[in-house]
Amino acid sequence: MMLRYALQTVRDRKAGFLGAFVALLCAAALVTACGTLLETGLRGKIGTERYAATPVLVSADQNVHATTVKEKKGKTKTKHKAKPVAERAWLPATTVDTVRAVPGVERAVPELTFQAVPLLKGQGAATPSYGHAWTSAALTPFTIAEGRAPQTGGEVVVDRALAERAGLKAGSQLTVQATGEPKTYQVSGVAQGARGDLARQSSLFFSDAEAQRLAAREGQVSAIGVLPAPGVNAGELAGRVEQALRGTGAQVSTGDERGPVEFLDAAGARIKLVSMGGAMGGTSLLVAILVVVGTFALSVQQRYRELALLRAIAATPRQLRQLIGREALLVGLAAGVAGAVAGLPLAGWLHGRFVDSGVVPASLERTAGIFPMFAAVAASLLGAWAAARITGRRIARIRPAEALAEAAVERGRPRWMRTAFGLLLLAGGAVLVVVLGSLRTEPASTPVTFLAVVVLAGAVSLLGPLLVRGAAALLAGPLRLAGAGGHLATANLRGNATRMASAVTPLALLVGMTCTVLFITPTLGDAARTQAREGVRAEWVLAAQGPGVTPEAAERIRRTPGVAAATEIVHTSVRVGLTKYAAQGVTPAGLTRTWDPRVTGGTLAGFGDGDAAVSELAAEQLGLKPGSPLKLTLGDGTAVTLKVTAVYARGLGFGDLTLPHGLVAGHMDNPLAGSVLVATEPGADAGAVGREQLAAAVKGFPGVAVLSAADADRVRAERQDAGAEINLLAMGLVLAFTAIAVVNTLAMSTAERVREFAMLRLAGAKRRQVRGMLRAEALAVVLIGVVLGSGIALAVLTAFSVGMTGAAAPAVLPVAYAGVVGVAGLLALAATSLPGRVALRVRPVDVATAKA
């Protein structure tokens, strides 16, 4: 029976349930989109291209492993953990002989994969480009379509897609930048793949000796392609190869497992996508709960008269709870299904934007499974039912006479339980802010940052009526200046504080969340830029606008008259245990002349091979001091032990670890310097060593620009802006959902006041006075929401700044902040004035004589 009544109620009160439907639909779409990203990170396919004709592939282990043993209550628990390294790990070349000796192997083809960028005039690198030895062409397979295979160190074969794009043919000249100095080759042939062109990379093939020289990995191979003998099952052969290589650290891959070996960036992006999707999904779910509960609270509040009448005609509390619950389930089911369907194209758009911005490589294919859709529908049903039960709890429990009284006049003060929970959330938010101020790593602080915003917004939601009444007392004077409309607005703020609070909450959440997203990256980035700017003592910087700055280019600069020192810098990440640290490799000669990281312990004098300098944060986390041994794993998985010679303060600007350039570059996929710091002699004439002189020294090296220290700082600022755009993109859906919630809540609140407006008109108020009241209310709501949201963002960003930079100096961009406030105000005014105009079109007499 209750289900039939619920269906009838939903059918007859479509407008009343529309706001709840929109909120749930957006929430379901958001959950589906975030869930799809999460599922893509967990199960997204990474298809192979280069190894399409290679059933079995042998590669090095791309992870660092650690085993922990814990004794608890007399039981021993052993945990094995693994974390990926940043660069490609390589195998000993002797592994090829071991694989060849396995029964059933027809061919074991050694593979070399290294950076090989064709330097084409007027063309950027459309796709990543890699070099290989021609003998490994069979792994795709590639065959010669034009010309012949490379036979000397001065010849190269290019794939057909690259040849067509660059206008190359047999006999053409092509300059290639690999891991060393650029070299010009003659194109001896054009190769085509048996399965068509490669979509996600370009392949250049060299003679075996030349490929070994360019790879700069003597005695090593990047992978081994295993071709089974006729009649040998690939799965069985993989098992034999794995058995033969047991204990060597080599890994054997078949089927879809080959893709992550080929596309290391895609394998790493999986972890990033899982982390990003989980963070977005968790934040989205918390925001959705807050918004949906608020929307249903407003919906039930608007039906207090109807529900009170049901109590007065003998409806039991149980029946009322069943009615409200079934209505919510019906709305939740319809909104959940619609939102789940709408979330799939939304997920596709978001994934495409991540690919375009370089966050996720195109080789990681999006997964569109049904699990996120089911999760979205389930979340909508559960959220709608829980929100309806929570918001309908009061009207279902009180006596019929009290229900009728509360339907006519809002309670004078909120229930003690609501206030108690609000204070509890406020205390929880304060604890999170304090904890945030002690976190010094970005992965730890970022989720706490957004959680603190949502928790504090939840406190605003519960304490909203009290906050609105307090604000009404402060705004009473200014609002009276608006005339009759201001007087009416003041009365509404005081007498309908709960309704007004339902509009303040999403506004405070929108302002708080948007300001946090916009200013969290500048807060950290500005501090890092300041440290880098103050720590770079060099007057000039060579910046790589292509693959990198070669050692010869840096040496040319060193030989330029008037140059005191030139420091080559490469960037990577290393692991100490399983913890990842940003690291840079620097050439030791003249280091103190170009670089000042503000050493607080030890010295950089004599820094060289076998030494390491660490930031204060890394020293604190790892228990290091000058003279301590530092065991770490380099980017390609090579373990080394160094001696700490210095501890420095400017870790944000230069990374947590500084290592010798030769050590780091020798274990990177791209060993070329990303930048070179150039310092001039103290007494050198500024005109003698200027941009033109340095540019002339590196004129023969493509992709190298000479920048002043100020220009280099502007480049860092541009990279920071790009990072901020990615953060905004990641959280953009949450912000859009919150903005929709603002409009939805205000529109619901205004549209249901038709009877109130009619009574005011019948009492003598003019239409413009009612519109003036609405504008004054909207401005008051915007002001309260902006102040509360700004306070939340300021508290959270200040704590984030204290933890990450050591100073309470959040970066607030005035223009961006003004834009946030302006957009919030426009949304509120539009969502209030448009429904208000529609409501005022109805004649007051018609409303007064209509059935309640």
Solvent accessible surface area in square Angstrom, and as a share of the most:
residue,aa,sasa,rsa
1,M,143,0.64
2,M,26,0.12
3,L,90,0.45
4,R,146,0.53
5,Y,101,0.38
6,A,0,0.00
7,L,76,0.38
8,Q,83,0.37
9,T,22,0.13
10,V,35,0.20
11,R,126,0.46
12,D,96,0.50
13,R,69,0.25
14,K,135,0.57
15,A,84,0.65
16,G,8,0.08
17,F,11,0.05
18,L,104,0.52
19,G,2,0.02
20,A,0,0.00
21,F,60,0.25
22,V,45,0.26
23,A,3,0.02
24,L,2,0.01
25,L,48,0.24
26,C,21,0.13
27,A,8,0.06
28,A,1,0.01
29,A,9,0.07
30,L,5,0.02
31,V,25,0.14
32,T,0,0.00
33,A,0,0.00
34,C,2,0.01
35,G,18,0.18
36,T,0,0.00
37,L,0,0.00
38,L,60,0.30
39,E,13,0.06
40,T,0,0.00
41,G,4,0.04
42,L,113,0.56
43,R,131,0.48
44,G,0,0.00
45,K,98,0.42
46,I,2,0.01
47,G,12,0.12
48,T,32,0.19
49,E,22,0.10
50,R,3,0.01
51,Y,7,0.03
52,A,26,0.20
53,A,29,0.23
54,T,0,0.00
55,P,43,0.27
56,V,0,0.00
57,L,0,0.00
58,V,0,0.00
59,S,7,0.05
60,A,10,0.07
61,D,34,0.18
62,Q,37,0.16
63,N,52,0.27
64,V,22,0.13
65,H,116,0.52
66,A,33,0.26
67,T,77,0.45
68,T,60,0.35
69,V,94,0.54
70,K,129,0.55
71,E,125,0.56
72,K,120,0.51
73,K,189,0.80
74,G,80,0.77
75,K,140,0.59
76,T,81,0.47
77,K,107,0.45
78,T,72,0.42
79,K,107,0.45
80,H,141,0.63
81,K,106,0.45
82,A,48,0.37
83,K,86,0.36
84,P,39,0.25
85,V,19,0.11
86,A,58,0.45
87,E,20,0.09
88,R,24,0.09
89,A,7,0.05
90,W,30,0.11
91,L,6,0.03
92,P,76,0.48
93,A,38,0.30
94,T,99,0.58
95,T,12,0.07
96,V,8,0.05
97,D,90,0.46
98,T,57,0.33
99,V,0,0.00
100,R,124,0.45
101,A,83,0.64
102,V,9,0.05
103,P,99,0.62
104,G,23,0.22
105,V,23,0.13
106,E,104,0.46
107,R,108,0.39
108,A,4,0.03
109,V,4,0.02
110,P,44,0.28
111,E,0,0.00
112,L,11,0.06
113,T,15,0.09
114,F,11,0.04
115,Q,28,0.12
116,A,0,0.00
117,V,31,0.18
118,P,18,0.12
119,L,44,0.22
120,L,39,0.19
121,K,202,0.86
122,G,91,0.88
123,Q,74,0.33
124,G,68,0.66
125,A,86,0.67
126,A,72,0.56
127,T,37,0.22
128,P,71,0.45
129,S,13,0.08
130,Y,67,0.25
131,G,0,0.00
132,H,2,0.01
133,A,6,0.05
134,W,53,0.18
135,T,62,0.36
136,S,0,0.00
137,A,3,0.02
138,A,32,0.25
139,L,0,0.00
140,T,4,0.02
141,P,36,0.23
142,F,10,0.04
143,T,75,0.43
144,I,57,0.29
145,A,55,0.42
146,E,75,0.34
147,G,50,0.48
148,R,104,0.38
149,A,27,0.21
150,P,11,0.07
151,Q,129,0.57
152,T,77,0.45
153,G,32,0.31
154,G,31,0.30
155,E,13,0.06
156,V,0,0.00
157,V,0,0.00
158,V,0,0.00
159,D,5,0.03
160,R,81,0.30
161,A,26,0.20
162,L,0,0.00
163,A,6,0.05
164,E,123,0.55
165,R,91,0.33
166,A,25,0.19
167,G,64,0.61
168,L,23,0.11
169,K,129,0.55
170,A,38,0.30
171,G,43,0.41
172,S,24,0.16
173,Q,113,0.50
174,L,4,0.02
175,T,39,0.23
176,V,2,0.01
177,Q,4,0.02
178,A,2,0.02
179,T,20,0.12
180,G,27,0.26
181,E,71,0.32
182,P,35,0.22
183,K,69,0.29
184,T,72,0.42
185,Y,2,0.01
186,Q,81,0.36
187,V,1,0.00
188,S,11,0.07
189,G,0,0.00
190,V,9,0.05
191,A,0,0.00
192,Q,63,0.28
193,G,9,0.08
194,A,73,0.57
195,R,161,0.59
196,G,28,0.27
197,D,66,0.34
198,L,19,0.09
199,A,78,0.60
200,R,66,0.24
201,Q,8,0.04
202,S,4,0.02
203,S,0,0.00
204,L,0,0.00
205,F,0,0.00
206,F,0,0.00
207,S,16,0.11
208,D,71,0.37
209,A,81,0.62
210,E,10,0.04
211,A,0,0.00
212,Q,52,0.23
213,R,135,0.49
214,L,11,0.05
215,A,7,0.06
216,A,74,0.57
217,R,20,0.07
218,E,153,0.68
219,G,42,0.40
220,Q,58,0.26
221,V,9,0.05
222,S,3,0.02
223,A,0,0.00
224,I,0,0.00
225,G,0,0.00
226,V,0,0.00
227,L,28,0.14
228,P,27,0.17
229,A,28,0.22
230,P,119,0.75
231,G,91,0.87
232,V,38,0.22
233,N,86,0.44
234,A,32,0.25
235,G,49,0.48
236,E,105,0.47
237,L,0,0.00
238,A,12,0.09
239,G,40,0.38
240,R,95,0.35
241,V,0,0.00
242,E,95,0.43
243,Q,106,0.47
244,A,46,0.36
245,L,5,0.03
246,R,171,0.62
247,G,81,0.78
248,T,86,0.50
249,G,46,0.44
250,A,19,0.15
251,Q,78,0.35
252,V,26,0.15
253,S,8,0.05
254,T,42,0.24
255,G,38,0.37
256,D,95,0.49
257,E,105,0.47
258,R,35,0.13
259,G,0,0.00
260,P,30,0.19
261,V,20,0.12
262,E,17,0.08
263,F,16,0.07
264,L,39,0.19
265,D,84,0.43
266,A,0,0.00
267,A,31,0.24
268,G,34,0.32
269,A,4,0.03
270,R,65,0.24
271,I,93,0.47
272,K,99,0.42
273,L,0,0.00
274,V,46,0.27
275,S,74,0.47
276,M,34,0.15
277,G,1,0.01
278,G,34,0.32
279,A,52,0.40
280,M,3,0.01
281,G,22,0.21
282,G,36,0.35
283,T,14,0.08
284,S,0,0.00
285,L,80,0.40
286,L,68,0.34
287,V,0,0.00
288,A,6,0.04
289,I,92,0.47
290,L,27,0.14
291,V,11,0.06
292,V,7,0.04
293,V,44,0.25
294,G,21,0.20
295,T,1,0.01
296,F,8,0.03
297,A,37,0.29
298,L,1,0.00
299,S,5,0.03
300,V,5,0.03
301,Q,52,0.23
302,Q,44,0.20
303,R,8,0.03
304,Y,36,0.14
305,R,140,0.51
306,E,52,0.23
307,L,0,0.00
308,A,0,0.00
309,L,84,0.42
310,L,49,0.25
311,R,21,0.08
312,A,46,0.36
313,I,125,0.63
314,A,84,0.65
315,A,18,0.14
316,T,63,0.37
317,P,46,0.29
318,R,152,0.56
319,Q,69,0.31
320,L,2,0.01
321,R,74,0.27
322,Q,41,0.18
323,L,12,0.06
324,I,6,0.03
325,G,3,0.03
326,R,85,0.31
327,E,3,0.01
328,A,1,0.01
329,L,66,0.33
330,L,44,0.22
331,V,7,0.04
332,G,0,0.00
333,L,87,0.43
334,A,54,0.42
335,A,0,0.00
336,G,0,0.00
337,V,76,0.44
338,A,39,0.30
339,G,0,0.00
340,A,2,0.01
341,V,87,0.50
342,A,45,0.35
343,G,0,0.00
344,L,47,0.23
345,P,92,0.58
346,L,52,0.26
347,A,0,0.00
348,G,21,0.21
349,W,138,0.48
350,L,0,0.00
351,H,19,0.08
352,G,28,0.27
353,R,104,0.38
354,F,0,0.00
355,V,41,0.23
356,D,112,0.58
357,S,50,0.32
358,G,61,0.59
359,V,14,0.08
360,V,1,0.01
361,P,28,0.17
362,A,57,0.44
363,S,4,0.02
364,L,0,0.00
365,E,64,0.29
366,R,90,0.33
367,T,24,0.14
368,A,65,0.50
369,G,13,0.13
370,I,101,0.51
371,F,136,0.57
372,P,8,0.05
373,M,45,0.20
374,F,130,0.54
375,A,51,0.39
376,A,0,0.00
377,V,27,0.16
378,A,58,0.45
379,A,34,0.26
380,S,5,0.03
381,L,51,0.25
382,L,120,0.60
383,G,24,0.23
384,A,0,0.00
385,W,100,0.35
386,A,34,0.26
387,A,0,0.00
388,A,1,0.00
389,R,82,0.30
390,I,103,0.52
391,T,24,0.14
392,G,2,0.02
393,R,92,0.33
394,R,54,0.20
395,I,0,0.00
396,A,0,0.00
397,R,149,0.54
398,I,13,0.07
399,R,164,0.60
400,P,48,0.30
401,A,77,0.59
402,E,65,0.29
403,A,0,0.00
404,L,72,0.36
405,A,62,0.48
406,E,27,0.12
407,A,28,0.22
408,A,81,0.63
409,V,108,0.62
410,E,40,0.18
411,R,84,0.31
412,G,65,0.63
413,R,182,0.66
414,P,22,0.14
415,R,72,0.26
416,W,193,0.68
417,M,63,0.28
418,R,58,0.21
419,T,31,0.18
420,A,46,0.35
421,F,108,0.45
422,G,0,0.00
423,L,98,0.49
424,L,118,0.59
425,L,62,0.31
426,L,82,0.41
427,A,53,0.41
428,G,29,0.28
429,G,0,0.00
430,A,52,0.40
431,V,90,0.52
432,L,36,0.18
433,V,30,0.17
434,V,112,0.64
435,V,62,0.36
436,L,0,0.00
437,G,21,0.20
438,S,78,0.50
439,L,40,0.20
440,R,99,0.36
441,T,45,0.26
442,E,86,0.38
443,P,115,0.72
444,A,41,0.32
445,S,0,0.00
446,T,42,0.25
447,P,71,0.44
448,V,27,0.16
449,T,0,0.00
450,F,19,0.08
451,L,66,0.33
452,A,0,0.00
453,V,1,0.00
454,V,10,0.06
455,V,28,0.16
456,L,17,0.09
457,A,1,0.01
458,G,6,0.05
459,A,2,0.02
460,V,13,0.07
461,S,22,0.14
462,L,50,0.25
463,L,17,0.08
464,G,1,0.01
465,P,1,0.01
466,L,78,0.39
467,L,64,0.32
468,V,0,0.00
469,R,58,0.21
470,G,38,0.36
471,A,19,0.14
472,A,0,0.00
473,A,64,0.50
474,L,146,0.73
475,L,27,0.13
476,A,5,0.04
477,G,39,0.37
478,P,79,0.50
479,L,20,0.10
480,R,110,0.40
481,L,161,0.80
482,A,67,0.52
483,G,34,0.32
484,A,47,0.36
485,G,6,0.06
486,G,0,0.00
487,H,97,0.43
488,L,47,0.24
489,A,0,0.00
490,T,7,0.04
491,A,62,0.48
492,N,15,0.08
493,L,0,0.00
494,R,108,0.40
495,G,41,0.40
496,N,41,0.21
497,A,0,0.00
498,T,40,0.23
499,R,27,0.10
500,M,8,0.04
501,A,1,0.01
502,S,19,0.12
503,A,3,0.02
504,V,1,0.01
505,T,12,0.07
506,P,10,0.06
507,L,0,0.00
508,A,0,0.00
509,L,1,0.01
510,L,13,0.06
511,V,0,0.00
512,G,0,0.00
513,M,0,0.00
514,T,19,0.11
515,C,3,0.02
516,T,0,0.00
517,V,1,0.00
518,L,43,0.22
519,F,2,0.01
520,I,13,0.07
521,T,23,0.13
522,P,8,0.05
523,T,3,0.02
524,L,24,0.12
525,G,13,0.13
526,D,51,0.26
527,A,22,0.17
528,A,25,0.19
529,R,54,0.20
530,T,47,0.28
531,Q,35,0.15
532,A,5,0.04
533,R,113,0.41
534,E,100,0.45
535,G,0,0.00
536,V,27,0.15
537,R,124,0.45
538,A,4,0.03
539,E,71,0.32
540,W,41,0.14
541,V,10,0.06
542,L,0,0.00
543,A,19,0.15
544,A,32,0.25
545,Q,134,0.59
546,G,41,0.39
547,P,25,0.16
548,G,3,0.03
549,V,1,0.00
550,T,4,0.02
551,P,71,0.44
552,E,59,0.26
553,A,0,0.00
554,A,0,0.00
555,E,66,0.30
556,R,98,0.36
557,I,0,0.00
558,R,66,0.24
559,R,141,0.52
560,T,19,0.11
561,P,112,0.70
562,G,24,0.23
563,V,14,0.08
564,A,40,0.31
565,A,8,0.06
566,A,1,0.01
567,T,1,0.00
568,E,11,0.05
569,I,15,0.08
570,V,1,0.01
571,H,113,0.51
572,T,21,0.12
573,S,22,0.14
574,V,2,0.01
575,R,23,0.08
576,V,22,0.13
577,G,50,0.48
578,L,37,0.18
579,T,72,0.42
580,K,122,0.52
581,Y,10,0.04
582,A,58,0.45
583,A,3,0.02
584,Q,4,0.02
585,G,0,0.00
586,V,1,0.01
587,T,18,0.11
588,P,50,0.31
589,A,72,0.56
590,G,37,0.35
591,L,5,0.02
592,T,66,0.38
593,R,63,0.23
594,T,0,0.00
595,W,6,0.02
596,D,53,0.27
597,P,1,0.01
598,R,133,0.48
599,V,53,0.30
600,T,78,0.45
601,G,21,0.20
602,G,46,0.44
603,T,74,0.43
604,L,11,0.06
605,A,77,0.59
606,G,77,0.75
607,F,11,0.05
608,G,15,0.15
609,D,129,0.67
610,G,35,0.34
611,D,20,0.10
612,A,0,0.00
613,A,0,0.00
614,V,0,0.00
615,S,1,0.01
616,E,68,0.30
617,L,30,0.15
618,A,0,0.00
619,A,11,0.08
620,E,118,0.53
621,Q,84,0.37
622,L,54,0.27
623,G,65,0.63
624,L,25,0.12
625,K,139,0.59
626,P,56,0.35
627,G,51,0.49
628,S,17,0.11
629,P,92,0.58
630,L,3,0.02
631,K,148,0.63
632,L,7,0.03
633,T,18,0.11
634,L,3,0.01
635,G,4,0.03
636,D,10,0.05
637,G,36,0.35
638,T,49,0.28
639,A,83,0.65
640,V,30,0.17
641,T,80,0.47
642,L,12,0.06
643,K,105,0.44
644,V,0,0.00
645,T,25,0.15
646,A,0,0.00
647,V,15,0.09
648,Y,0,0.00
649,A,18,0.14
650,R,26,0.10
651,G,12,0.12
652,L,56,0.28
653,G,22,0.21
654,F,19,0.08
655,G,15,0.15
656,D,27,0.14
657,L,0,0.00
658,T,0,0.00
659,L,0,0.00
660,P,1,0.01
661,H,22,0.10
662,G,53,0.51
663,L,42,0.21
664,V,2,0.01
665,A,10,0.07
666,G,46,0.44
667,H,41,0.18
668,M,24,0.11
669,D,60,0.31
670,N,45,0.23
671,P,30,0.19
672,L,7,0.04
673,A,1,0.01
674,G,39,0.38
675,S,24,0.15
676,V,0,0.00
677,L,10,0.05
678,V,0,0.00
679,A,0,0.00
680,T,16,0.09
681,E,78,0.35
682,P,118,0.74
683,G,78,0.75
684,A,34,0.27
685,D,98,0.51
686,A,88,0.69
687,G,56,0.53
688,A,57,0.44
689,V,4,0.02
690,G,11,0.10
691,R,103,0.38
692,E,139,0.62
693,Q,72,0.32
694,L,0,0.00
695,A,45,0.35
696,A,70,0.54
697,A,22,0.17
698,V,6,0.03
699,K,174,0.74
700,G,66,0.63
701,F,20,0.09
702,P,61,0.38
703,G,30,0.29
704,V,24,0.14
705,A,19,0.15
706,V,13,0.07
707,L,29,0.15
708,S,26,0.17
709,A,41,0.32
710,A,58,0.45
711,D,27,0.14
712,A,9,0.07
713,D,15,0.08
714,R,136,0.50
715,V,51,0.29
716,R,54,0.20
717,A,22,0.17
718,E,114,0.51
719,R,151,0.55
720,Q,27,0.12
721,D,81,0.42
722,A,49,0.38
723,G,28,0.27
724,A,24,0.18
725,E,118,0.53
726,I,49,0.25
727,N,53,0.27
728,L,70,0.35
729,L,28,0.14
730,A,10,0.08
731,M,14,0.06
732,G,24,0.23
733,L,20,0.10
734,V,0,0.00
735,L,18,0.09
736,A,50,0.38
737,F,7,0.03
738,T,0,0.00
739,A,23,0.18
740,I,75,0.38
741,A,3,0.02
742,V,0,0.00
743,V,54,0.31
744,N,16,0.08
745,T,5,0.03
746,L,10,0.05
747,A,29,0.22
748,M,17,0.07
749,S,8,0.05
750,T,5,0.03
751,A,50,0.39
752,E,73,0.33
753,R,12,0.04
754,V,45,0.26
755,R,103,0.37
756,E,48,0.22
757,F,2,0.01
758,A,5,0.04
759,M,85,0.38
760,L,36,0.18
761,R,59,0.21
762,L,89,0.44
763,A,90,0.70
764,G,59,0.56
765,A,20,0.15
766,K,117,0.50
767,R,103,0.38
768,R,145,0.53
769,Q,48,0.21
770,V,0,0.00
771,R,61,0.22
772,G,18,0.17
773,M,1,0.00
774,L,5,0.02
775,R,121,0.44
776,A,6,0.05
777,E,6,0.03
778,A,3,0.02
779,L,101,0.50
780,A,3,0.02
781,V,3,0.02
782,V,15,0.09
783,L,87,0.43
784,I,11,0.05
785,G,0,0.00
786,V,14,0.08
787,V,91,0.52
788,L,40,0.20
789,G,0,0.00
790,S,24,0.16
791,G,38,0.36
792,I,14,0.07
793,A,4,0.03
794,L,100,0.50
795,A,41,0.32
796,V,0,0.00
797,L,2,0.01
798,T,39,0.23
799,A,9,0.07
800,F,2,0.01
801,S,1,0.00
802,V,63,0.36
803,G,6,0.06
804,M,21,0.09
805,T,35,0.20
806,G,65,0.63
807,A,50,0.39
808,A,69,0.53
809,A,65,0.51
810,P,30,0.19
811,A,16,0.13
812,V,68,0.39
813,L,83,0.41
814,P,104,0.66
815,V,132,0.76
816,A,30,0.23
817,Y,66,0.25
818,A,62,0.48
819,G,37,0.36
820,V,13,0.08
821,V,42,0.24
822,G,35,0.34
823,V,83,0.48
824,A,0,0.00
825,G,13,0.12
826,L,126,0.62
827,L,44,0.22
828,A,0,0.00
829,L,58,0.29
830,A,48,0.37
831,A,5,0.04
832,T,9,0.05
833,S,39,0.25
834,L,115,0.57
835,P,24,0.15
836,G,0,0.00
837,R,118,0.43
838,V,91,0.52
839,A,8,0.06
840,L,4,0.02
841,R,180,0.66
842,V,70,0.40
843,R,159,0.58
844,P,21,0.13
845,V,85,0.49
846,D,59,0.31
847,V,16,0.09
848,A,41,0.32
849,T,107,0.62
850,A,55,0.43
851,K,191,0.81
852,A,99,0.77
